Amino acid sequence: MIGNILIGLIAILHVYILILEMFLWDKPTGLKAFGNSLEKAKLTKIMAQNQGLYNGFLAAGLFWALFSSEIFSLSLANFFLGCVLIAGIYGGVTASKKIIYIQSVPALFALLMVNLGY
């Protein structure tokens, strides 16, 4: 139960990131969230939209894990939470350390809860 709640929250987080990156990147909300200037945001908008799409795929996979049959749900959860964990670590190393806390720590905690049966 706790694991499923965490999966759902992480999926919702990635939908929010998708919205920020695909639609709000060069708007005040997106500029503030990512600490970009308007000039930088305009130059990187297409790249950000691409990143947002990938975050949407992560969210879709996590929702798939939540609503799939019991036979596949654990494997799907492990795969997509693992992807979030790795993406967060990479983003934390290459872009901003706060990404580790926003993405990786919750994914790791969810992985633990799911695999411990919580």
C-alpha positions, 0 to 999 in steps of 0.5 A: 500500500505505501509502495503504491502511494509512493509510486503514484506520487512519483508518477504525479511528480513526473507529470508536473516535470513534463508540464514544466519542461514542455509547456512552461520552460520559458514562462515565469514558473518554468524560469523560476523552477529551473533558475534560467534566464529568458534568453537561456530558456529560449535557446534550450526550449526544444531540448527541454521539451524533449526532456519533458517527453521522457519524464512523461514516459517515466510517469506513464510507466509508473502508472502502468505499474500501478494499474497492471495485473499483479503478475507484472506490477512488481517488475514494472515498478522496479524497472521504472523506479530504477529509471527514475533513480538513475535519471535523478543521480545523473541529473544530480551529478551533471545539472543540480544536486537538488535533483538527487533529493527531488527524484532519486531519494523518493525513487529509492525509498519507493523501491525499498517499500515496494520490494519489502512488501509495504 
